[in-house]
């Protein structure tokens, strides 16, 4: 039953391999717990799945101190239960698995001055392949708001210099178009000939000095080296700075590739000073 569920997630829902691996890990853990402590396997079939009781789920979740971990595991159980109901047309659990309340953690945007200083420091360095590669990586994360996985997977064929566009393949295998602004376009025009000189055997835009595809983990190292933070902080900064400057939530949603407007609205938690400045600049009655 588990393998069929995961195949459904991959083939029909088009979820990422990372998400599918997380579902597998969590549900296998749930199955192992029930077999060891309660003598049944909830993954053996719909009838066995319905044997699970709320107290058993709570006992399993109590092994994990972090609320985010517990919430993720409940999400996996609920997804399997929906699969039984909606796809297999089987009765699911006679109770609703509830997720623990998570503290509201607002994304922290980097100060624009810090980002400007980091880009200025890069510009002052001697021209080289690695300088341009790192600079482009930071521009894609902050200037375009891409996810780390999207930057690592970006192909040269997705960069359209004449059109001034980058075509991004995001979550759920959905495409979106991100504008190619002049500074990034200039960097790409200088970088691409150096990349071609390495004679890489692949189409990935970013690669190592040896011409190999850049591992997603390397993006952590690039961002940490230049900014002392993580890649997703630049995506947070992209969204927050746009909204603080007066961009519409709908426009930012499209640029980020969010499926839901509610996901984008969390970035509205900008400082009162930024909100006032945007209001005075853009509101017709200000």
Order of alpha helices (4+ residues) and beta strands (2+ residues): alpha-alpha-alpha-alpha-alpha-alpha-alpha-alpha-beta-beta-beta-alpha-alpha-alpha-alpha-alpha-alpha
